[in-house]
Amino acid sequence: MKIQAPIHISGITPYLPGKPMEELERELGIKDSIKLASNENPLGPSPKAMAAVQRELEKANRYPEGGGYYLTQKLSRKLHISPESIVLGNGSDDVIGMLTKAFLVPGDEAIMPSPSFLMYEIMVQVAGAISIRVPLSSFSIDLTAMAAKVTPKTRMIFLTHPNNPTGSIITEEDFCSFVRKIPEGIIIVLDEAYIEFVRDASSLDSLPYLKKDQRIVVLRTFSKAYGLAGLRVGYGVMDPDISSLLHRVRQPFNVNSLAQSAATAALDDIEFLEKTLALVHDGLDTIYAALEKMGIPYLPSQANFLMIRVGDADRVYKNLLQEGVIVRSMTSYGFPDYIRLTIGLETENKRFIKALEKVL
Ligand SMILES: Cc1ncc(COP(=O)(O)O)c(C=O)c1O
């Protein structure tokens, strides 16, 4: 008999990550390509994190510290929030999965912006629940339309701040009026994977809200500004009543010991963080200026990536690949005339502009 999975599992469209550089180079027969496609940190990992991993490696015969004691303590001091409010994850992806596992049952509804980060939809479907996708308005999250989608079945709302792929933010004012419209008992997840890059002063400061509103969960990650995407470590901050439920569905050793030590050390590497932010902000400003000079429209962004309007995105993506520059076409996100570019090193940004000039 053929082995069958329930329809809500077999119906999942798997998450398609950007291809590794080595694989693309082999496929295309190119060399020295640059990857500006996955919103990674181009500087590499923080040097302090790398040194910590080296030290920790010697103890790799031991299981990791299950609750991530040192990292949790350090985050607690940095964020001025109790350790009981913090749940570590194998990337913030993992915390999304814990939330959907702990709170959603088949038939429940979860509201999310569209397009946005694809893992919300996948995790909601794994739980057998229903994703209610609310289109962006002028490339930003439409909080009014999202609030209007609440029904008695709504259990969770995802907000991405800044949003991926558009780089838009939520203002303090808009969030305040949104939260007032949402009934009790619905969890509001603010995914802040790119929060460190925000420069706009009107942007929402989420942690004070979280401290006074039990429904709010904030997700953050070490994958972007801290340069640790390959080690997989992120976290959620939430009311201790919610975190105690997440600990029931969490794998006991979900964050490995190398990742824990790297993240703990990275929090002390202020120099690396500042260097990263300066690089991304200078890179964005340089790219804006170059695109304006070329007359190419773009969306100003509060993250470490931006969307650029190039016409036929799939064609431009392929032609850029031939030049050894890997970006993302936004066709599958519903924007067939945009590509998304991750800010790279100064030399990489220059090479992108040159390649774009050539293929356009
Ligand atoms: C909006 C958003 N949330 C979460 C993540 C996942 O981050 P992590 O590496 O911590 O799982 C990403 C990764 O690209 C993202 O873009």
PDBQT file of the ligand as one rigid body, heavy atoms in Angstrom, charges set to zero:
ROOT
HETATM    1  C1  LIG A 401      11.395  38.027   7.931  1.00  0.00    +0.000 C 
HETATM    2  C2  LIG A 401      12.246  36.873   8.328  1.00  0.00    +0.000 A 
HETATM    3  N1  LIG A 401      11.983  36.223   9.457  1.00  0.00    +0.000 NA
HETATM    4  C3  LIG A 401      12.715  35.181   9.857  1.00  0.00    +0.000 A 
HETATM    5  C4  LIG A 401      13.768  34.722   9.096  1.00  0.00    +0.000 A 
HETATM    6  C5  LIG A 401      14.504  33.501   9.548  1.00  0.00    +0.000 C 
HETATM    7  O1  LIG A 401      15.629  33.797  10.201  1.00  0.00    +0.000 OA
HETATM    8  P1  LIG A 401      16.465  32.668  10.958  1.00  0.00    +0.000 P 
HETATM    9  O2  LIG A 401      17.713  32.513  10.202  1.00  0.00    +0.000 OA
HETATM   10  O3  LIG A 401      16.653  33.230  12.325  1.00  0.00    +0.000 OA
HETATM   11  O4  LIG A 401      15.637  31.418  10.997  1.00  0.00    +0.000 OA
HETATM   12  C6  LIG A 401      14.085  35.350   7.893  1.00  0.00    +0.000 A 
HETATM   13  C7  LIG A 401      15.192  34.842   7.069  1.00  0.00    +0.000 C 
HETATM   14  O5  LIG A 401      15.446  35.195   5.979  1.00  0.00    +0.000 OA
HETATM   15  C8  LIG A 401      13.303  36.451   7.495  1.00  0.00    +0.000 A 
HETATM   16  O6  LIG A 401      13.530  37.087   6.337  1.00  0.00    +0.000 OA
ENDROOT
TORSDOF 0
